[in-house]
Amino acid sequence: MALYWTPFRSAGALTLMASMFAALVFGVYFHFVAKTPDNISHHNVDFDDKIFMATAAILLPAAAVGMVFGWWSWRRFEVPLDGETV
């Protein structure tokens, strides 16, 4: 995020987008697909496991929002709006 305030803001936006995409893929695969201890189907329904399940589910839209914001800001930095100078 620090790159957003430098001349390398497009690189910062691409870095944010790529890292959030990787987090999204990692989260989907390890929490919902792969048969690992991190898969939510391998947990009981006690309080601690409910918290784990909730945070695993919440991380997906958070990563998606970060990825979309990175893409949006990269597009914004690369293609100025009509009449705007960079």
N, C-alpha and C positions, 0 to 999 in steps of 0.2 A: 504494500500500500504506500510505502514511502516514495516509490517511483512516480506516483500520481502528481507529486509536487516538484518534479524535475523535468528537464527536457525529454526524458525517456518515459513519458507517461503512457505512450502506446505500448511499450514493452511491459510496463507495469500492469496495464489492463490485460494483456495477453497472458502474463504470468498468473494473474488472479484467475482468469478464465480457465487456464490449463490446470491449475492446482485444485480448483473447485470441481472441475470435471473428474480429475483423478480421485478426489474425495468421494464424489457421487458413485463412481464405478466401484471403488473399494467398499463403500458402505453397502451398496446393493449386493455385491458378491459375498462379502464375508458375513453380513448380518441376515441375509435372506436366501442365498443360493447354496453356498458351500457348506458341507457338513463339518463344521468346526465348532469349538466351544463358544465362539461368538455368535453362532446362529441363534436367532431368537426362539426357534422351535425346540432347542435343546435346554430350555430353561423352564423351571417350575413356575408356579403362579404365586409365589410368596412376594412380599413387599419389595425386596431388593431386586428381584427379577422383573417385576412390573416396571420399576424405574428404568432398568436396563432396556426393556422393550420399548418404553416410551421415548427414551433418548435416542435409541437406534432409529425409530420412526421419525422423530423430529429432525434428526441430522440430514435426512434425505431432502426435504424441502429447503432447508437452510443451505445445503451445498448447491442445490438447483438455483436458488435465488442469487447466490454468489457468482455462479457460472454465468447466469443471464446478465447480471450487472457488469461483469468483466467484459462480456461480449458487447453489451450496449455502450459501455464507456469506450471500448476500443473503436467501435464504429463511429462514435461521436468525435473521438480524437482524430481519426483518419479521414472522415468525410465531413467537413464543416457544413453547417446549415447555410441556407441561401443568404447571401449578403454578409456572412460572418467571415472575418479574417482570422487566421491562426497566427 
